[in-house]
Amino acid sequence: MPGTIVVAVDGSEASREALRWAAEEARLREAAVRVVHVWTFVPPTPIGEPGMIPMPAGDYAGQLEAERAAARAELDAAVADAFPHGATVGVDAALVEGDAGEQLVAEAAGADLLVVGSRGRSGIASVLLGSVSSHLVGHAPCPVVVVKARPKD
């Protein structure tokens, strides 16, 4: 059953596990994989005294490019980890800026399957779904598979 599997990565172990799962599922289905890393640039707060004109905290253009480069590096590392010997299926990696939930719902339009990790990089350990995973389960236009990271030995 060929088609497209969209998988979200964010640098977390759960998302890397989701990508490995999606890579195997794509191989079995002979489907293409679209790996999506959604990122958002949050400029630093301007500095200044109350009542004074705030001054920029730094070089926004440089900071934006540094964050974009870091997001691209995370995306490339995740793809290299999931396909260490090259892909046996079509793989497309996309870096998308915006809200993760909204962008992933849009990316999943027309896909056969959306795969996400159970928790992102929030650092909050829980058996519950992360906020993005929960949003996607309720709003994605296709079936969603939520993959939990394997426990560390």
PLY file of the C-alpha trace (Angstrom):
ply
format ascii 1.0
element vertex 153
property float x
property float y
property float z
element edge 152
property int vertex1
property int vertex2
end_header
0.00 0.00 0.00
2.26 2.82 -1.24
1.75 6.43 -0.26
3.33 9.01 2.00
4.19 8.86 5.68
4.83 12.19 7.39
6.95 12.01 10.52
7.74 14.84 12.92
11.19 15.21 14.47
12.34 17.71 17.08
15.64 16.35 18.36
14.06 14.34 21.19
14.65 10.62 21.59
10.93 9.97 21.18
10.93 11.72 17.81
14.01 9.80 16.67
12.27 6.57 17.66
9.20 7.74 15.71
11.37 8.32 12.64
12.97 4.88 12.92
9.47 3.35 13.22
8.23 5.37 10.22
11.27 4.35 8.16
10.52 0.67 8.74
6.80 1.15 8.06
7.61 3.00 4.83
9.89 0.16 3.77
7.11 -2.37 4.39
4.51 -0.27 2.54
6.93 0.92 -0.15
5.85 4.43 0.82
7.71 7.73 0.72
8.73 9.45 3.95
8.44 13.18 4.57
10.47 14.11 7.64
9.37 17.45 9.11
11.11 19.52 11.75
9.00 22.48 12.88
10.83 25.25 14.66
10.03 28.72 15.93
12.30 31.70 16.41
11.53 33.56 19.61
13.56 36.77 19.67
15.14 37.65 22.98
13.36 40.23 25.08
14.69 43.75 24.57
16.60 45.09 27.53
15.94 48.41 29.23
14.72 50.07 32.36
10.99 50.49 32.93
9.88 53.69 31.21
12.91 53.78 28.94
13.00 52.90 25.26
13.86 49.16 25.01
17.01 48.32 23.13
17.40 45.17 21.06
19.28 42.43 22.88
21.41 41.55 19.88
21.65 40.76 16.21
18.22 39.32 15.30
19.24 38.31 11.79
22.28 36.46 13.09
20.30 34.80 15.88
17.57 33.79 13.44
20.10 32.20 11.10
21.86 30.43 13.98
18.56 28.94 15.18
17.62 27.91 11.64
21.03 26.23 11.23
20.62 24.41 14.56
17.16 23.18 13.52
18.55 22.01 10.14
21.38 20.17 11.93
18.84 18.37 14.18
16.78 17.40 11.14
19.81 16.14 9.19
21.08 14.16 12.22
17.69 12.48 12.71
17.50 11.47 9.03
21.08 10.15 9.09
20.28 8.15 12.25
17.14 6.58 10.76
18.73 5.82 7.39
22.39 5.06 8.21
22.98 3.13 4.98
20.86 5.35 2.75
17.16 5.23 2.18
15.47 2.34 0.39
12.37 4.55 0.03
11.93 8.14 -1.06
12.87 10.54 1.74
12.12 14.25 1.77
13.31 16.35 4.73
11.59 19.69 5.40
12.38 22.48 7.82
9.20 24.43 8.58
8.85 27.53 10.74
5.71 28.05 12.81
3.49 26.45 15.41
4.26 22.71 15.58
0.66 21.54 15.91
-0.69 23.72 13.12
2.20 23.08 10.74
2.11 19.30 11.22
-1.66 19.19 10.59
-1.01 21.09 7.34
1.90 18.81 6.40
-0.29 15.74 6.97
-2.88 16.88 4.41
-2.88 14.20 1.72
-0.61 11.87 3.70
-1.54 8.30 4.50
-0.08 8.39 7.99
1.38 10.87 10.48
3.96 9.57 12.96
5.06 11.48 16.06
6.91 10.82 19.29
4.93 10.62 22.49
6.76 13.55 24.10
9.00 16.28 22.74
11.84 18.14 24.34
9.84 19.76 27.12
11.70 17.76 29.75
8.52 16.89 31.59
8.55 13.15 32.24
5.06 11.71 32.05
3.05 8.77 30.81
0.69 11.27 29.19
0.96 12.48 25.61
2.78 15.71 24.94
0.75 18.76 23.94
1.66 18.53 20.23
0.97 14.78 20.10
-2.39 15.32 21.78
-3.28 18.09 19.34
-2.36 15.94 16.34
-4.38 12.94 17.52
-7.46 15.16 17.59
-6.84 17.31 14.50
-4.74 15.46 11.91
-6.46 14.73 8.59
-5.06 11.17 8.53
-4.36 8.34 10.98
-1.74 9.18 13.63
0.76 6.79 15.19
2.33 7.94 18.46
5.62 6.20 19.21
7.05 6.09 22.71
10.82 6.26 23.17
12.46 3.09 24.40
13.68 3.30 27.99
17.41 3.82 28.45
19.27 0.75 29.69
0 1
1 2
2 3
3 4
4 5
5 6
6 7
7 8
8 9
9 10
10 11
11 12
12 13
13 14
14 15
15 16
16 17
17 18
18 19
19 20
20 21
21 22
22 23
23 24
24 25
25 26
26 27
27 28
28 29
29 30
30 31
31 32
32 33
33 34
34 35
35 36
36 37
37 38
38 39
39 40
40 41
41 42
42 43
43 44
44 45
45 46
46 47
47 48
48 49
49 50
50 51
51 52
52 53
53 54
54 55
55 56
56 57
57 58
58 59
59 60
60 61
61 62
62 63
63 64
64 65
65 66
66 67
67 68
68 69
69 70
70 71
71 72
72 73
73 74
74 75
75 76
76 77
77 78
78 79
79 80
80 81
81 82
82 83
83 84
84 85
85 86
86 87
87 88
88 89
89 90
90 91
91 92
92 93
93 94
94 95
95 96
96 97
97 98
98 99
99 100
100 101
101 102
102 103
103 104
104 105
105 106
106 107
107 108
108 109
109 110
110 111
111 112
112 113
113 114
114 115
115 116
116 117
117 118
118 119
119 120
120 121
121 122
122 123
123 124
124 125
125 126
126 127
127 128
128 129
129 130
130 131
131 132
132 133
133 134
134 135
135 136
136 137
137 138
138 139
139 140
140 141
141 142
142 143
143 144
144 145
145 146
146 147
147 148
148 149
149 150
150 151
151 152
